Amino acid sequence: MQGRPTAFRPAAAVRACWRLARAVVHGLHGLAVVWLRFPRLDASARQARIAWWARKMFAVLGIGLDVRGDFRPGAKLIVANHISWLDIMAVHAVCPQARFVSKADVQAWPVIGRLVGAAGTLYIVREKARDALRVVHQMADALATGDTVAVFPEGTTGLGHEPLPFHANLLQAAIATQVPVQPVALRYADARHAVSPAADYTGTISLARSLWMLAAAQGLFVRVEVLPAESVRHADRRALAAHLRQEIADALERMEERPAAAVHHGQA
C-alpha cells in the first residue's frame, strides 16, 4: 500500500482549511437548493443543478476532472469501480441523471446523506443478504421506466490500482429488463502518483480524515473514463460481472500509459 499523507507544511494546512471551509459552505448551499428549489423543479432542471453542484464541489476542493467518453442516451446500468465517497459526485458531474445504489449508512452522513438522497439514490443494507433481492426489484422497476441506475459491484472501496472482484447480484436487474450496461473506470491521480494516496478511503479511514487528505492534496484529479455500452442479451450475470471487471481493469491499465487530458478544475 502506498504511504498516506500524515504531515503537511503550514501553507498546505492553511490551503486545506480554506478548501474545507468552502466545501462546507457549498454543501449547505446544496441543502438549501434541495429544500427550497427542488420541489419546484422538473427532472431536467434538477439534473442540471446536480451536475453543477458536483463539478463545483470538485472545484472548491481543488480536484480536477479528466473526462473521456460519452454516456449512451436512455435507460442503462452504469457499472463502476469504487475508490472514494467522491465517486458518486464524479459520475454525477457528467451523468446527473444516474440513480446510485448506495449503502444505507450514507443516509446518516451529515449534509452528504441528504444531498445523495435528493438524487434518487436507492439504498441497500449490505449486512442483510436478502436485501439485495429487494434492491434488484427496485432497480429493475427504475430501468424499465427509462431511468439510469449506477452500481459499484465491488461492494466496498479499493485503492484504485485494479478493481476488486465484482459481485454479480445487482447486475440481474439489467439482464431482467434487457437494458444495456455501461462500464466506467475511475481513478484518482496527482502529479506524483498514478494512483493518488490522497483518495484512499479503505480500512479505518474516517470521512473526516478522507476529507482532510483530499483537501490537502496538490494537483489531485479524478479520471472518469466512460466505456462503450454493452448488450446483456443472453448474459449470465456471473460471466457478465467478470467481463465488466476486466473491461474496467484494462481501462485503468491504459490510464497509466498515457498522460491526462486537459483537466477541468472549474471556477473555484
N, C-alpha and C positions, 0 to 999 in steps of 0.2 A: 504493500500500500504506500502511496506517496505520502510524504510528510504533510501534516496540516499546519497552516499558519497559526502560530501561537503568540507571537510578539510583533509589535508594529512600532515604527518610528512615530514620534509625536505628530508630524504632519499627516501621516496616514491615519492616525487615530482621529484627528480633527476632521479629516475628509469623510471618514466612515460615519462619525456622529452627524455631520451635516447631511449626508445621504439618508441616514436612518430617520432623521427628523423630517425630511421632505417626504420620505416614503410613508410615514405615519400620517402626515397631512393629506397626501394623495389617497391613502386608504380611507380616511374619514370623508374625503370628498366623494369617493366612490360609494360609501354607505349613504351619503345624502342623496346621491343620484338614484340609488336603488329605492330608497324610501319615498322620495318626493317626485321623481320623474318617471321611473319605470312603469307605474300603474297607468300612465297616460300615453306611453309609447307603444307603437306597434313592433312586431318582431324585427323588422329591418332596422328601425331606429335603435332598438335595444342592442342589436348586434354591432352596429356602428359604435355605440358607446363602449361596449365590451372591448372591441379591438383597440379603440383609442386609449382606454384605461390601461389595458395590458401593456401596450407599447410605451405609454408614459411611465408606468412603474419601472420598466427596464431602464428607461432614460434617467429617472431620478436616482436609481441605484448604481448608475454608471455602467450598466451592462449593455453591450451592443447586440444587435440581431443580424445574423447572416442567414438569409432565407433562400432556399433553392427549390424549384419545382412548384407545381400547382395542384390544388385540390380539385377533384372532379366535382361537377355540379350534382345536386340531388342527394338522395339518401346514400349513406356509406358508413362503414365501420372503420374508424381510424384506429390503427394499432401502432403503439409507440413504445420505445424503451423508456425506462424510468430512472431518473437520476436525482431530481430535486423536487421540492414542493413548488418550484417555479415552472415546472414542465407544463402545467395546465395553462399558465399565462403565456408561455412561449407558443403554444398551439393557438390559443385564443387571439394572439396578436395577428395571426394570418388566417385563422378559421374560427371566427367568433360564434358561429352557429353550432359548434361542437358541444354536445352534452356529454360530459365526462362521467364515467363510473369511478367513484372515489370511496375510500374507506370512510366508514361512518364517523370516525374520530374527528374528521375535518370539520364537521358541523359545530363542534365546540370551540374551535380556534377563534380567538378574538379577531374581529374585523374580517379576516380572510374567509372564515367559515360562512359568514353572511353573504359575502361577495360571490363566493363559489356557488352557493345555493341559488343565487339570483340568476345564474347562467343555466339553470335547468339541470343541475347535477343529479345523478342517480347514485344513491348511497348503498354500500354493501357492508355487511358485518362479516369481516373475513374470518373471525373466530368461529363462526357458525357455518359448517359445511353446507347445510341445506339452504342457506340464504342465497347462495349463488343461483339456485334454480329460480327463485323469486325475481332476482335481478335480470336473469336471462329473459324471462317473460316480459319484464318492463322494457328491456332493450328491444326485443322483437316488436313490441307494440309501437315504440318510437320509430324504429326503422321502417316499419310498414306504413307509417303515416308520412314518410318522407324526411324524417329528421336525420341529422348526422350525430352518431354516437362515437365516443372515443374511449379506449381502454388501455391500461398498462398490464399486459398479460404476465409480466414478471411477478406481480403481486407485491413487490417491495422495491426499494431503491437499490441501485448498484453504483459502482464507482464510475462507470461510463466508458471503460475500456472496451467491453463487449457485453452484449445482453446476457442476463441470467436466463435459465430455462423458462420457456413460456408455458403458462397453464392454458389449457385448451377450452375449459368450460364455457367462458363467456363468448367465445367465437361461434358457439352454436346458434346464437341469435342471428348472425349474418347468414349462416347456412340455412336456417329455417325459413328466412324471408327472402333468400336468394339476392341479397344486397351485396354489392362489391365491397371488398376490404381494401384499404389504402394504408400501407405501412409508412411510418415516419421515423426517421433516425434523428435523435437528439444528442448533442454533445456540447459541453461547456469547455472552452479553451481560453488561454490567455497568451500573452507574449512569450512566456517561458515554458508553458506546458500545453501539449496537445490535448491532454485531459486535465483540466484545472482542479487542483485540490480544494480550491475555494468553494466549489459546488458540492463537495462531499456532504451527503445527508444520510449516511449509513450508520449502523451501530447505535451508539447512545448520544449522538449529536442532537441537541435540542433545537427547536425552531429559533429560539433567541440566539443560540450560538451560530446557527447557519446564517441568520440574517447578518450578524456581525462579520462573519467570514466573507460573505458576498459583498457587503458594503465596503470592506477594507481592501478588496482585491483591486489590482491595477490592470487595465486592459482586458478585462473579462468580457467574453461574448458567448452567446449561445448559437450554435449552428442548428438550423431546422431544415432538414432535407426531406422533402415530400417526394416519395417514390411513386411510380405508376400504380394506379388502382388495378386490382385483380379480381377476376370472377371466382366465385365459390361454388360454381355448378359442379355437382357430384363430389364435393370435397369431403374428406374425412377430417374431423376437427383436430385430431392429434397431428396428422400429417400437415395440415394447414398451419398449425402453431409452429411446428419445426421449420416449415418453409419460410414463414414470415420472420421468424427469429434469424434465419440465415440471411435473408434479404437485408435486414437491418444491420446485422453484423458485417456484411460485405460493404454496406454504405459507410459504416463507421471506419472500416479499414481504409476505404478510399479517402476519407477526410484527412487522414494522416499523410497522404501522399500529395496533397495539393494545398496551396495557400488559401486563406479565407478570401471570400469575395469582399466587395466594399461593405463594410459593416455599418449598419444604420444605428446610430445612437439616439436618434430622436432629438427633441429640443428639451434639454434638461434645465 
